[in-house]
Amino acid sequence: MTISFNGQITSVSGIPIVDGVHYNLLLNGRQIPSTLLNAPLQRGDTVALELFFRPGGRSQGDTGSDEELQYVEERNYINEDQEDYS
């Protein structure tokens, strides 16, 4: 994930956030605004980033088939115990 100088997410896994590409940021399963990217986390918190691609640059309120909507999800688990990652 790349974050600009003003705190906005500009790309995820090399995919730029442009027209037709949107994201949701989740903390413990709840959607949060990107302005909370610098909020302190607690042990056991789960941070998820859902990346959405809407063909033709359709906005989130547009109706359409769910099959037309594709997404990629990245999850990071915050834990102080390094042995949990092996």
N, C-alpha and C positions, 0 to 999 in steps of 0.2 A: 504494500500500500504506500502511495506517495501522498504527502500532505504539503500543501503550499504554505508560503510564509504567513498567510492570514488564517491558517487553520482549516482550510477546506480540503477535502479528499479530492485529488486530481486524477489518480489512477489506482487500479487494483489489479495485481498480477500482470502488470503491463498493459491493461485495458484502460484507455483514457475515459474519464467521466465526461461525456459529450452528449449532444442530442441523441435520444434513444437509449442511453445507458444511465440507469438510476441505481441508487443503493439505499438500503435500510441498515442502520446501525442498531444492534440490540445488546442490551446489558441484562443478563439473567432472564432472557426471553422477552424483555420489554423494549419496545422501540424507543430510542433516545435521539435527540438532535446531535449533529456533528459538533456543535459547540461544547459538548460534554466530553470530547475526546481526551481532554487533559484532566478529567475527574479522577480522584484517587480510587483505586480498586481494593477490595477486600479479598483475603484468602478464600478461594473457592468460587469467586465470581466467574461468570462465563461471558465472554465478549464474542459476538457474532457479527459478521458483515455479509449481507445478502446483496448480490449484484444482479440487477435485472437488465435484460435487453429487450427493448420494445421496437420491433421492426417499423421502419418509416417514421421514427421519432414520436410515436404516439405518446400522449401524456398518460399519467397514471389513472386518470378518471375515465379514459376512453374504454368503451366496451369492446370485447372481442373474445375470441376463443382462447381458453387457457393453453391450448397447444401452441399458440403463437408466441407465448411468453416463455422465455428461457431465463434461467437464473443459475448463478454459481454462488456457493456459500463457503465462507471461510470461518472457521471457529478456532478460537484461542482460549485455552483454559489457564487461568491465573492460579498458580500454586507455588508456594515457597519451597516445597520439597523437590529437589532436582531428581532424586531417584524415581519419582513418579513418571518421569518422561522417558525412561529407558524401557 
